[in-house]
Amino acid sequence: MPMQAQALDGIFYVTVLIMSIVIHEVAHGYSAYLLGDDTARLRGRLTLNPIKHLDPFGSVILPLLLYISTAGNFLIGWAKPVPYNPANLRKGRMGNMIVAVSGIAANLMIAILFGLLIRFAPMF
């Protein structure tokens, strides 16, 4: 693969990683909002704007270092956690579980969506 194509692949992978992390965090905040806690909304964190969620080390530096050191074979990262107040949730402990699982559910939906896209896009 030409060097330019590798660089574009790297930019694509890091962009997908950052947006996946942002969607994961927004899912936590949005589920808390639906359950009665508006902490994330009041702090401006229910947005897909990556700047609001980026942790300089976990969202930029570590993924780039891992991409370089593993030739793009392994990436991991994180964002600033979206704040919420468990005392504001309508469903008590069950609300905490829903907020926690919402991030995982967002990851699974992203994986399924893009897996299907990768699988079936060549047909179109």
C-alpha positions as CSV (number, residue, x, y, z in Angstrom):
1,M,0.0,0.0,0.0
2,P,1.4,3.4,-0.9
3,M,2.5,5.6,2.0
4,Q,-0.2,8.2,1.2
5,A,-2.9,5.6,1.4
6,Q,-1.5,4.4,4.8
7,A,-1.6,7.9,6.1
8,L,-5.2,8.3,5.0
9,D,-6.1,5.0,6.6
10,G,-4.5,6.2,9.9
11,I,-6.5,9.4,9.8
12,F,-9.7,7.5,9.1
13,Y,-9.1,5.0,12.0
14,V,-8.3,7.8,14.5
15,T,-11.3,9.8,13.4
16,V,-13.6,6.7,13.8
17,L,-12.1,6.0,17.2
18,I,-12.6,9.6,18.5
19,M,-16.2,9.7,17.2
20,S,-17.0,6.3,18.7
21,I,-15.7,7.5,22.0
22,V,-17.8,10.7,21.8
23,I,-20.9,8.7,20.9
24,H,-20.3,6.3,23.8
25,E,-20.1,9.2,26.3
26,V,-23.1,11.1,24.9
27,A,-25.1,7.8,25.2
28,H,-24.3,7.8,29.0
29,G,-25.4,11.4,29.3
30,Y,-28.5,11.1,27.2
31,S,-29.7,8.0,29.0
32,A,-29.2,9.9,32.3
33,Y,-31.1,12.8,30.9
34,L,-34.0,10.6,29.8
35,L,-34.1,9.2,33.4
36,G,-34.4,12.7,34.9
37,D,-30.8,13.9,35.4
38,D,-29.9,17.0,33.4
39,T,-26.4,17.5,34.7
40,A,-24.7,16.6,31.4
41,R,-27.1,18.9,29.5
42,L,-26.5,21.8,31.8
43,R,-22.7,21.3,31.4
44,G,-22.9,21.3,27.6
45,R,-21.9,17.7,27.3
46,L,-24.8,16.3,25.3
47,T,-23.1,17.2,22.1
48,L,-21.3,15.3,19.4
49,N,-18.7,18.0,19.3
50,P,-15.5,16.1,20.0
51,I,-13.8,19.1,21.6
52,K,-16.2,19.0,24.5
53,H,-15.3,15.3,25.2
54,L,-11.6,15.0,24.3
55,D,-9.1,14.1,27.0
56,P,-5.8,15.2,25.6
57,F,-3.9,12.0,26.5
58,G,-6.7,9.4,26.2
59,S,-8.3,10.7,23.0
60,V,-5.3,12.0,21.1
61,I,-1.8,11.1,22.3
62,L,-2.3,7.5,23.3
63,P,-4.3,6.5,20.1
64,L,-1.6,8.1,17.9
65,L,1.2,6.5,19.8
66,L,-0.5,3.1,19.6
67,Y,-1.2,3.5,15.9
68,I,2.4,4.3,15.3
69,S,3.9,1.7,17.5
70,T,1.6,-1.1,16.4
71,A,1.4,-0.2,12.7
72,G,-2.3,0.5,13.1
73,N,-3.1,-2.9,14.5
74,F,-4.3,-1.8,18.0
75,L,-6.1,1.4,19.1
76,I,-7.7,2.3,22.4
77,G,-8.7,5.5,23.9
78,W,-11.0,7.3,26.2
79,A,-12.8,10.6,26.7
80,K,-13.6,12.8,29.7
81,P,-16.5,11.1,31.4
82,V,-19.9,12.7,31.0
83,P,-21.1,13.9,34.5
84,Y,-24.4,12.7,35.9
85,N,-25.9,12.7,39.4
86,P,-27.3,9.3,40.3
87,A,-29.5,10.9,43.0
88,N,-31.5,12.6,40.2
89,L,-32.3,9.3,38.4
90,R,-35.9,8.2,38.5
91,K,-35.2,4.5,38.7
92,G,-32.6,4.4,41.5
93,R,-30.1,1.6,41.2
94,M,-31.7,0.4,38.0
95,G,-31.2,3.9,36.5
96,N,-27.4,3.6,37.3
97,M,-27.3,0.3,35.4
98,I,-29.2,1.8,32.4
99,V,-26.7,4.7,32.3
100,A,-23.8,2.3,32.5
101,V,-25.1,-0.1,29.8
102,S,-26.0,2.7,27.4
103,G,-22.4,3.3,26.5
104,I,-21.8,-0.4,25.8
105,A,-25.1,-0.5,23.8
106,A,-23.9,2.5,21.7
107,N,-20.6,0.7,21.0
108,L,-22.4,-2.4,19.9
109,M,-24.7,-0.4,17.6
110,I,-21.7,1.4,16.0
111,A,-20.0,-2.0,15.5
112,I,-23.1,-3.6,13.9
113,L,-23.8,-0.6,11.7
114,F,-20.3,-0.3,10.3
115,G,-19.9,-4.1,10.1
116,L,-23.0,-4.2,7.9
117,L,-21.8,-1.3,5.9
118,I,-18.4,-2.9,5.3
119,R,-20.0,-6.2,4.4
120,F,-22.7,-4.8,2.1
121,A,-21.2,-1.6,0.7
122,P,-19.3,-3.3,-2.1
123,M,-22.7,-4.5,-3.5
124,F,-23.7,-0.9,-4.2
